[in-house]
Amino acid sequence: MNDIQPSTASAPTGRRERKKAATRKAIADAALRLFLERGYDGVGIREIADAADVSTTTLFKHFPVKEALVFDEDADQESGLLAAVHERPAGQSIPAALREHALRYRMAAADGDAGFAAFSELVSSTPALHDYAQAMWLRHTGALAQAIAEESGLPENDPACTALAHFALEAPRVARGHDDPRRAVARAFDLLEIGWRGASRC
C-alpha cells in the first residue's frame, strides 16, 4: 500500500530556487537510500545530513521532522480529491467517486518497479511513516467536506459531510495487515456508501 509518492521536487524557476530544490532532492535521496538500506529507525538525522553533505540545520529547514524526509507534501493531493467529487461522472455517488480515487491514487501498485515496491514496503512496515502519511491526507478534511456539501446541497457545516470526508480519508488505513488491501478498502467504502444514503441522495 502506498499513501503518498516518495519525496520529489517541483521544477524551480530561478537560480536560488534551483539550488534549494537540488539541496532538498539531495537530502531526500540520501535519506531514502539509507532508510532502504538500514531501516527507518536505524538511521539518524546527522547521518542523513552527512550523506547529503549539508548541516543538520539545513536539513531541518527543508524537512521539519524526520518523517517528512520520505514524502513530498504535494499540493496536488487536495486538488485531486476535490476534482474526484466535483468532476465525477453523472450518476456516480460521492462515496463511489472517493473510493475510485483512493484505489487509483492511494493504493497504487508497484507494477514491477523494484524501487517503488521497496518504498511501499518501507512505508507500510514503519508505523511512524504510515501514520505520518495518513496525517498528511487528513489535513484535507475541511476542504473535502466543503466540496461534498456543495455537491450534495447540504449546509457547509453539516456534520455528515465532515464525517464522510474524514472517514473517506481514513479508509486506506483499514488495508493495513490485510492479504488483499484493495478489497479491504473497497469494503470500507461500501460501508460509507450505505451510511451516506441516509444523509443524502448524492
N, C-alpha and C positions, 0 to 999 in steps of 0.2 A: 504494500500500500504506500502511496506517496501523496502527501498533502500539498507539498509545495516543491517547486523545482529547486535544484541547487543554486546557490548564490551566483548571480551574474550581474554585470554592469551594463547599463544602457549606454547608447552611443553619446559621448560627450561632444561639446561644440567648440569650446576654446581650449587654449593650451593648458590653462590651470585645471580646467575640468578633465581634460585628458589625463593629466598627471594624477589627479585624485582618483580617477576611475582605474588607472593602471595600478596604483597602490592598493586600492580596495580589492581588485582582482587578484593581485599577488598574495595578499593576506588570505583571502577566501580559498584560493587554490592550495596554498600551503596548509591551511587548516584542514581542508577536506582530505588532502593526501595523508596527513598524519593521522587523522581520525580513522581513515580506512585501513591504515597500516596497523595501528595500535589500539583502536577503540577510542570512543569519545572521552571516557573517564580516564584513559591512560595518557592523555596529552594535556600539558599545561599551557597557559596563555603565553608565558615567556618563551617557551619552545616554539610556539607558532610565530611570535614576533621575530625571533632569531632566524627562523627558516625563511621568513619573508623579507628579512633584512630591514626591519623597522623597529622603532621603540614600542614598548607596551603602551605608552601614551598615544602614539599614532594609531595603534591598533584599536584602542578604545574610542578614538574619535570616529572611526568608521563603523565599529561594531560595539555597541554599549554593553552587551552581555555575551558570554561565551556561545550560547545557543544561536545567536544571530549570525555567527560565522558560517553557518551551514545554509542559511536561507537568504533569499532575496525578497525583501518586503515589497512586492510588486503591486503598484497602484492599479494595475490592470485587473487584479483579482476582483476588486469591488465592481468595476465597470462590467466585467464578465457576468458576475452574479446578477446585477440589475438588468442586464440585457437578457439573461435567461428568463426573467419574469416578464419584462416589457415586450420582448420580441418573440415570445413563444407562439407556436402555430395556433391558429384558430381551433378552439375546441379542446386544447390541452390544458389541464388543470395546473395551478401554480405548483403544488407539490410534485406533480409529474415532471414539470419543467426543471425544478430544482434537483430532482432525482437524476435526470438526464445529465445535468451539469456536473453533479457530484461524481457520477460514474465516468464521465468523459474526462474531467479535468483533475479530480482529486483521487481517482483510483486508476490512474494511468498505468498501463502495463509496460514492462521493460522492453518487450518486443525484441529480444535478443541482444539488447545493448548491455554489455557486461558492466560498463561504468554506471549506467543508470540503475541496474539491478543492485549493484553494491551500495549505491547511495540510498536506495529504497530500504535495503536491509539495515543499513546504519540507523536510519530514522526509526523504522519500526521496532528495532531491538533496543533502542535507547530511550527510556521513559522521558528524560528531560527534553530530548529533541522532539519526540512525538507530542508531548504536552505543549511545547512552545509553538509548534506548527499549528496545533489546534487553536491555541490562544490567538494566533495571528488571524485566523479565519473569523473567530468570534468577534473581533473588533468591528466587523462589518454588519453586526446585528441590527443596529439602528437604521442604517441606510436601506438594508434589505427589508426591514419591517415597513418602512415608509413606501417602498416600491410595491410591496404586497397590498398595503392599504389602498394605494392609488388604483391598482388593477382590480381590486375586489369591491371598491366602492364603500369600504368601511372607514370609520374615523381614523385619523392618523395615529391616535394614541390607543387604538383598540388592542387590548392585551392578546387577542387571538392572533393578530398579525405579528406581534413581538414574539409570541410563543412559537409560531410556525417558523419564523426567521431563525430563532435561537436553535430549535431542535433540528432544523434542516442543516444548519452549520455544524451541529454536534454529531449528526448521523454517521459520518465516516468513522467516528471513534468506535462504533459497535463492531467494526470489521476486525478489530484487534484480537488476535488469537483464534479467529475462525479459519477453517480449512478453505472455505470459499468466501473471501472477503466481499466480492461484488454481490453475491446473493445476500449476504448479511445486510449490506447497505440497502439493497433493494427492499428487503423485508422491513427495515426500519421506516423507509419511505411509504411502504404500504400502510403502516400504522398511521403515519402523518396524514396520508390521503383520507383515511376513514375519519379521523378527527376533524380535518378541515371541512369536510362536507357538512358537519353540524354547525359550522360557523359562517360558511359562505358557499355559494354555488359556483364560484370561480375556480 
